[in-house]
């Protein structure tokens, strides 16, 4: 349904993290800091290597071929974009063919080169935050306010500088392609921490935790449901609105889906013990059928 599906990447990263489950909070924090520094360095090295490749492309046919392949992949031509849109707005089998090709490329090249390391590092950071009881919201409001201010302050400052660079360099691919910028990970970590602090403060002050918890308890079901909803909204299987909505209109779609799932998750869990996907996953994991309905 969606070639950008992240669950397989999360599963691969989680397999490694399983062996870190008994590490101390301090050990996880040190490991997270080291891995994060390595991730930033890796992005910087990719940028240097691609810049060298671009410069070499002027005099070397093999380098020119490699650079053209990279450029077409991450800055596709109008023809390539129109061809993709046509396939994704076509019949179910056209969409399936396009998705299979894109997903194979994602798994075999993009995941091992970029996404696996990204997920591994940030999941490790999440484990450390959990072990220090930060994610659980057990620290003072002053602590979370400080995280919010520092996180957004650092993250948005870096993001703003990156946007300035993109505009100044006319959206040059090595300036605008986030994964080959060492500052990208620092900025996104800052913004993520800012949102974390703000969300925990909002849960304490406005009591929104119950509905969010319901969505979290049905995370897999909601994830899959979003894919199904967007399949019918954007692909040729349904309304085929891919490339027809402006960015501002897409935000409306996002908010409507969020509101629907916030309501649906609470409604569902008032009647059933698990989301449908969580129920099936639990049954397959433990080899026995858990009680589904809350009715006696």
C-alpha positions as CSV (number, residue, x, y, z in Angstrom):
1,X,0.0,0.0,0.0
2,X,2.9,2.4,0.8
3,X,6.4,1.9,-0.4
4,X,7.7,4.2,2.3
5,X,6.5,1.8,5.0
6,X,8.9,2.0,8.0
7,X,7.8,-1.1,10.0
8,X,10.4,-3.4,8.4
9,X,13.1,-0.9,9.2
10,X,11.9,-0.7,12.8
11,X,11.9,-4.5,13.0
12,X,15.5,-4.8,11.9
13,X,16.6,-2.1,14.3
14,X,14.6,-3.6,17.2
15,X,16.3,-6.9,16.6
16,X,19.6,-5.3,17.5
17,X,18.1,-3.3,20.4
18,X,16.8,-6.5,21.9
19,X,20.3,-7.3,23.0
20,X,20.7,-3.9,24.7
21,X,17.6,-4.3,26.9
22,X,19.5,-5.0,30.1
23,X,22.0,-2.1,29.7
24,X,22.0,0.5,32.5
25,X,20.6,3.9,31.8
26,X,24.1,5.4,31.9
27,X,25.4,2.8,29.5
28,X,22.5,3.5,27.1
29,X,23.1,7.2,27.4
30,X,26.8,6.9,26.5
31,X,26.0,4.5,23.7
32,X,23.3,6.8,22.3
33,X,25.7,9.8,22.4
34,X,28.4,7.8,20.6
35,X,26.0,6.4,17.9
36,X,24.5,9.8,17.4
37,X,27.9,11.4,16.8
38,X,28.7,8.5,14.4
39,X,25.4,9.2,12.5
40,X,26.2,12.9,12.1
41,X,29.7,12.0,11.0
42,X,28.3,9.5,8.5
43,X,26.1,12.1,6.9
44,X,29.1,14.5,6.7
45,X,31.2,11.8,5.0
46,X,28.3,11.1,2.5
47,X,28.2,14.8,1.7
48,X,31.9,15.0,1.1
49,X,31.9,11.8,-1.1
50,X,28.9,13.0,-3.2
51,X,30.6,16.4,-3.7
52,X,33.7,14.6,-4.9
53,X,31.6,12.5,-7.2
54,X,29.9,15.5,-8.7
55,X,33.2,17.3,-9.3
56,X,34.7,14.1,-10.8
57,X,31.7,13.7,-13.1
58,X,33.0,16.5,-15.4
59,X,36.0,14.5,-16.4
60,X,35.2,10.9,-15.7
61,X,32.4,9.0,-17.6
62,X,32.0,6.4,-14.8
63,X,31.7,9.1,-12.2
64,X,29.3,11.0,-14.4
65,X,27.1,7.8,-14.7
66,X,27.1,7.3,-10.9
67,X,26.3,11.0,-10.3
68,X,23.4,10.9,-12.8
69,X,21.9,7.8,-11.1
70,X,22.1,9.5,-7.7
71,X,20.6,12.8,-9.0
72,X,17.7,11.1,-10.9
73,X,16.9,9.1,-7.8
74,X,16.7,12.0,-5.3
75,X,15.9,14.8,-7.7
76,X,13.8,13.0,-10.4
77,X,13.0,14.7,-13.7
78,X,9.5,15.9,-14.5
79,X,9.1,12.9,-16.8
80,X,9.9,10.5,-14.0
81,X,7.6,12.3,-11.6
82,X,4.7,12.2,-14.1
83,X,5.3,8.5,-14.8
84,X,5.2,7.7,-11.1
85,X,2.0,9.7,-10.5
86,X,0.4,7.9,-13.5
87,X,1.2,4.5,-12.1
88,X,0.1,5.4,-8.6
89,X,-3.2,6.8,-9.8
90,X,-3.7,3.9,-12.2
91,X,-5.3,0.5,-11.6
92,X,-4.6,-1.6,-8.5
93,X,-2.2,-3.8,-10.5
94,X,-0.3,-0.7,-11.8
95,X,0.0,0.5,-8.2
96,X,1.1,-2.9,-7.0
97,X,3.8,-3.1,-9.7
98,X,5.1,0.3,-8.9
99,X,5.0,-0.3,-5.1
100,X,6.8,-3.7,-5.4
101,X,9.7,-2.1,-7.4
102,X,10.0,0.9,-5.1
103,X,9.8,-1.3,-2.0
104,X,12.5,-3.7,-3.2
105,X,14.8,-0.8,-3.9
106,X,14.0,0.6,-0.4
107,X,14.8,-2.6,1.3
108,X,17.9,-3.5,-0.6
109,X,19.5,0.0,-0.9
110,X,18.0,2.8,1.1
111,X,17.4,0.8,4.3
112,X,21.0,-0.5,4.7
113,X,22.5,2.8,3.5
114,X,20.4,5.3,5.5
115,X,17.2,4.2,7.3
116,X,18.5,1.3,9.4
117,X,21.1,3.4,11.1
118,X,18.7,6.3,11.5
119,X,16.1,4.1,13.3
120,X,18.7,2.3,15.4
121,X,20.3,5.5,16.8
122,X,17.0,7.3,17.6
123,X,15.4,4.1,19.1
124,X,18.5,3.8,21.3
125,X,18.0,7.4,22.4
126,X,14.4,6.6,23.2
127,X,15.5,3.6,25.3
128,X,17.8,5.9,27.3
129,X,15.1,8.5,27.8
130,X,12.7,5.7,29.0
131,X,15.2,4.2,31.4
132,X,15.8,7.7,32.9
133,X,12.0,7.9,33.3
134,X,11.9,11.0,31.1
135,X,9.4,9.6,28.6
136,X,7.0,8.6,31.4
137,X,6.7,12.2,32.5
138,X,7.9,11.6,36.0
139,X,10.1,14.6,36.3
140,X,9.2,18.2,37.3
141,X,7.3,20.6,35.1
142,X,10.3,22.9,35.2
143,X,12.4,20.0,33.8
144,X,10.1,19.5,30.8
145,X,9.7,23.2,30.2
146,X,13.5,23.5,30.0
147,X,13.6,20.6,27.5
148,X,10.9,22.2,25.5
149,X,12.7,25.6,25.3
150,X,16.1,24.2,24.6
151,X,14.8,21.5,22.2
152,X,12.8,23.9,20.1
153,X,15.4,26.6,20.5
154,X,18.3,24.5,19.1
155,X,16.2,22.5,16.6
156,X,14.3,25.4,15.0
157,X,17.5,27.5,14.8
158,X,19.3,24.8,12.9
159,X,16.3,24.1,10.7
160,X,16.0,27.8,9.9
161,X,19.7,28.0,9.0
162,X,19.3,24.9,6.8
163,X,16.3,26.5,5.0
164,X,18.3,29.7,4.5
165,X,21.1,27.7,2.9
166,X,18.6,25.8,0.6
167,X,17.2,29.1,-0.6
168,X,20.6,30.8,-0.9
169,X,22.0,27.8,-3.0
170,X,18.9,27.5,-5.1
171,X,18.0,24.2,-3.6
172,X,21.2,22.5,-4.6
173,X,20.7,18.8,-4.0
174,X,23.7,18.4,-1.6
175,X,22.3,21.4,0.4
176,X,18.7,20.3,0.4
177,X,19.0,16.6,0.7
178,X,18.7,16.2,4.5
179,X,20.4,12.8,5.0
180,X,23.7,14.1,3.7
181,X,23.8,17.1,6.1
182,X,25.5,16.6,9.5
183,X,23.3,19.3,11.1
184,X,20.1,17.6,10.0
185,X,20.1,15.0,12.9
186,X,21.0,17.6,15.5
187,X,18.1,19.8,14.4
188,X,15.5,17.0,14.3
189,X,16.6,15.6,17.7
190,X,16.2,19.1,19.1
191,X,12.7,19.5,17.6
192,X,11.7,16.0,18.7
193,X,12.8,16.7,22.3
194,X,10.9,20.0,22.2
195,X,7.7,18.2,21.1
196,X,8.2,15.6,23.8
197,X,8.5,18.2,26.5
198,X,5.5,20.2,25.2
199,X,3.4,17.1,24.9
200,X,4.1,16.0,28.5
201,X,3.3,19.5,29.8
202,X,0.1,19.4,27.8
203,X,-0.8,16.0,29.3
204,X,-0.3,17.4,32.8
205,X,-2.1,20.7,32.3
206,X,-5.0,19.7,30.0
207,X,-5.5,16.0,30.7
208,X,-5.1,14.8,27.1
209,X,-3.2,11.7,28.0
210,X,-6.1,9.2,28.0
211,X,-7.0,9.7,24.3
212,X,-3.4,9.6,23.3
213,X,-2.8,6.5,25.3
214,X,-5.7,4.8,23.5
215,X,-4.1,5.7,20.2
216,X,-0.8,4.3,21.5
217,X,-2.4,1.0,22.6
218,X,-3.7,0.6,19.1
219,X,-0.5,1.9,17.4
220,X,-0.2,-0.9,14.8
221,X,-3.9,-0.9,14.0
222,X,-3.9,2.9,13.6
223,X,-0.7,2.7,11.4
224,X,-2.3,0.2,9.1
225,X,-5.6,2.1,9.1
226,X,-3.8,5.3,8.0
227,X,-2.3,3.3,5.1
228,X,-5.7,2.0,4.0
229,X,-7.3,5.5,4.3
230,X,-4.6,7.1,2.3
231,X,-4.7,4.3,-0.3
232,X,-8.3,5.2,-1.0
233,X,-7.7,9.0,-0.9
234,X,-4.6,9.3,-3.0
235,X,-4.3,6.2,-5.3
236,X,-6.2,5.1,-8.3
237,X,-7.8,2.4,-6.1
238,X,-10.0,5.2,-4.6
239,X,-10.3,8.9,-5.3
240,X,-6.8,9.3,-7.0
241,X,-6.0,12.7,-5.4
242,X,-2.3,12.2,-5.6
243,X,-0.7,15.5,-6.8
244,X,-4.1,17.2,-6.8
245,X,-4.0,18.7,-3.3
246,X,-1.9,21.7,-2.2
247,X,0.3,21.4,0.9
248,X,-2.2,23.4,2.9
249,X,-5.0,21.1,1.9
250,X,-2.9,18.1,2.9
251,X,-2.6,19.4,6.4
252,X,-6.4,19.4,6.6
253,X,-6.4,15.7,5.6
254,X,-3.8,14.9,8.3
255,X,-5.8,16.7,11.0
256,X,-9.0,15.0,10.0
257,X,-7.4,11.5,10.2
258,X,-5.9,12.4,13.6
259,X,-9.2,13.5,15.0
260,X,-10.9,10.4,13.6
261,X,-8.4,8.0,15.1
262,X,-8.4,9.8,18.5
263,X,-12.1,9.2,18.6
264,X,-12.0,5.7,17.1
265,X,-9.3,4.4,19.5
266,X,-11.2,5.5,22.6
267,X,-14.5,4.1,21.2
268,X,-12.9,0.8,20.3
269,X,-11.0,0.2,23.5
270,X,-14.2,0.9,25.5
271,X,-15.6,-2.2,23.9
272,X,-12.6,-4.4,23.1
273,X,-9.4,-5.3,25.0
274,X,-7.1,-4.8,22.0
275,X,-7.0,-3.3,18.6
276,X,-7.5,-5.9,15.8
277,X,-3.9,-5.9,14.7
278,X,-2.6,-6.0,18.3
279,X,-5.0,-8.9,19.1
280,X,-3.7,-10.9,16.2
281,X,0.0,-10.1,17.0
282,X,-0.5,-11.1,20.6
283,X,-2.2,-14.4,19.5
284,X,0.7,-15.2,17.2
285,X,3.3,-14.2,19.7
286,X,2.0,-16.2,22.7
287,X,0.4,-19.1,20.8
288,X,-3.0,-18.6,22.5
289,X,-6.1,-16.6,21.7
290,X,-6.5,-13.6,24.1
291,X,-9.9,-12.4,25.1
292,X,-11.0,-9.9,22.5
293,X,-14.3,-8.4,23.7
294,X,-14.8,-6.6,27.0
295,X,-18.2,-8.2,27.3
296,X,-18.5,-11.0,29.8
